[in-house]
Amino acid sequence: MIKGLIVYGKNISDEILVELFLSQVTKQFKRGKILQEIDQSLKNKDKEAFLRLTDELKFVS
């Protein structure tokens, strides 16, 4: 409990932890999906897709 702060019976620190957890899981999922697409673009020798996806990866990481 953060100095007694309670919102509708829920501990704010618990809510923050849940939000951080969900954010991290979402980021990991997106990163994994982009990495798979990068692998596929390399297999297909698709330079445009590779460049686009690596730029996208920079913003997710």
C-alpha positions as CSV (number, residue, x, y, z in Angstrom):
1,M,0.0,0.0,0.0
2,I,1.4,3.4,-0.9
3,K,0.9,5.6,2.2
4,G,-2.6,4.4,2.6
5,L,-3.9,5.4,-0.8
6,I,-6.8,3.2,-1.8
7,V,-9.1,3.6,-4.8
8,Y,-12.5,1.8,-4.4
9,G,-11.0,-0.8,-2.1
10,K,-8.1,-1.6,-4.5
11,N,-4.5,-0.9,-3.7
12,I,-3.0,1.6,-6.2
13,S,0.3,-0.2,-6.2
14,D,-1.4,-3.4,-7.3
15,E,-3.1,-1.5,-10.2
16,I,0.2,0.0,-11.3
17,L,1.9,-3.5,-11.2
18,V,-0.9,-4.9,-13.3
19,E,-0.6,-2.1,-15.9
20,L,3.2,-2.5,-16.0
21,F,2.9,-6.3,-16.4
22,L,0.4,-6.0,-19.2
23,S,2.4,-3.3,-21.0
24,Q,5.5,-5.5,-20.8
25,V,3.7,-8.6,-22.1
26,T,2.2,-6.7,-24.9
27,K,5.6,-5.2,-25.9
28,Q,7.2,-8.7,-25.8
29,F,4.4,-10.1,-28.0
30,K,4.7,-7.3,-30.6
31,R,8.5,-7.6,-30.6
32,G,8.3,-11.4,-31.1
33,K,5.8,-10.9,-34.0
34,I,8.1,-8.3,-35.7
35,L,11.1,-10.6,-35.3
36,Q,9.2,-13.4,-37.0
37,E,8.3,-11.1,-39.8
38,I,11.9,-9.9,-40.1
39,D,13.0,-13.5,-40.4
40,Q,10.4,-14.1,-43.2
41,S,11.5,-10.9,-45.0
42,L,15.1,-12.2,-45.0
43,K,14.0,-15.5,-46.3
44,N,12.1,-13.8,-49.1
45,K,14.9,-11.3,-49.7
46,D,12.4,-8.5,-49.3
47,K,14.6,-5.5,-48.5
48,E,11.7,-3.0,-48.2
49,A,9.9,-5.2,-45.7
50,F,13.1,-5.8,-43.8
51,L,13.9,-2.1,-43.5
52,R,10.3,-1.2,-42.5
53,L,10.2,-3.9,-39.9
54,T,13.6,-3.1,-38.4
55,D,12.4,0.6,-38.0
56,E,9.2,-0.7,-36.4
57,L,11.3,-2.9,-34.0
58,K,13.2,0.2,-32.8
59,F,10.0,1.7,-31.5
60,V,8.8,-1.5,-29.8
61,S,12.1,-2.3,-28.1
